[in-house]
Amino acid sequence: MGNIHLPADFLSAKLSEAKTHFERALDCKHTEFDDLYPYMIEHPQFFWYKRYVAWSELLTVVKLCVELSIDWEPQFSKQQIEYIKKRVMSSTVLDYWYEKNDSKEHVG
């Protein structure tokens, strides 16, 4: 296989989608994951796992951007960039992704 060139705007769109997916999971809103595993909603660990999957997706897209020298940071706040660079989805990430818990900036 030859080299495949992905346009920067394609990866930028994928990054935006991954960020939205993570934020929807964080806010306990409906995502594609709910459709894939509808029976999981009944289990207490579901929302943690859903967030973990969305976080992993976000980190994967960021990693691709880094490897392809595409600037991923403009879509995130300084604090969010630090969380992503640490790569660990901690309670701090879950509680302060939006910088303030009472923020009205949550995804729709």
Residue pairs with C-beta under 8 A, 6 or more apart in sequence:
6 68
8 68
8 70
11 61
11 64
11 65
11 68
11 70
12 70
12 72
12 75
14 61
14 64
15 58
15 61
15 62
15 65
15 72
15 75
16 75
18 54
18 57
18 58
18 60
18 61
18 62
19 58
19 75
19 76
20 107
21 31
21 32
21 54
21 57
21 58
22 51
22 54
22 55
22 57
22 58
22 97
23 97
23 106
23 107
24 30
24 31
24 54
24 107
25 31
25 33
25 47
25 50
25 51
25 53
25 54
25 55
26 51
26 54
26 94
26 97
26 106
27 106
27 107
28 47
29 107
31 50
31 54
33 50
33 53
33 54
34 41
34 50
37 46
40 46
40 49
40 50
51 89
51 94
52 89
55 89
55 93
58 84
59 84
59 87
61 72
62 72
62 84
64 70
65 71
65 72
66 72
73 81
76 84
77 99
79 96
79 99
80 97
83 90
83 92
83 93
83 97
95 101
98 105
98 106
